[in-house]
Amino acid sequence: MVASLWPVDSDAAAELMVSFHRHRLSQLSAAQALRLAQVEMINSSDVRYRHPYYWAPFLAIGSVAHN
């Protein structure tokens, strides 16, 4: 499960979740997929999404299994 620690912008959350699920499809663990999605946000062409407010509240909770 991926959870947010505080309310976030819905457009930024959608972008992060699409990236997260794309990485999960390549058989990465939830933690690895989330990390890559967050790094993509940090390097986003949309400068506002680089701010931690948009990507930092998300964390993976639960199993570390790849599936």
N, C-alpha and C positions, 0 to 999 in steps of 0.2 A: 504494500500500500504506500502511496505517496501522499503526504499531508502537508498542509501549509500552517505555519506558526502564526500568521496574521493575514488579514484580508489583503488580497492583491488585485491588481488591475486585471480584468478578465481577458483582455487581448494578449497581454504578456503571458498570463497563465496558459492560454490556449496555445501560443507559440511554443512555450516550454514543454507542454504535454505532447504536442505533435512530435517534437524532436525526441522526447523521452521514449515514446512508443516506437518510433522509427529505430532507435537504438536497441530497444527490447527485442524487436523482430530479428535483430542480428545476434540473438542469443546471449546478450550481455545480462548480467545481474541487474536488478532494479537499482542498486546503489551505483553501479558503473554507468548505467544508462542515464541516470539522473545527473551524475557528475558531468558527463559529456554534454548533456543538454544545457546545463548551467554554464559550462565553458563556452558553448556556442552563444549563449545570451551575452556573456561578458565580451565576446568578440563581435557582437551584432553590428550590422550596418546602421541600425536604429540606435543612436547614442543613448537615448533615455533608458533602453533596456540593459545597458551596461551597468547601471546603478544597482547595488545589492538589493534595494527595495523590491526589485522585480524578480529576482531569482534566488535570493538567499533564504526565504522562509520555507522552502520546500525540503523535506527530508523523506528518505525511504525508511519504512518501518516494517519489520517482520523478517521473513525468511530471506536467506542469502542465496537461495537456489536460483539457477539460471532459468528455470521454466516457470 
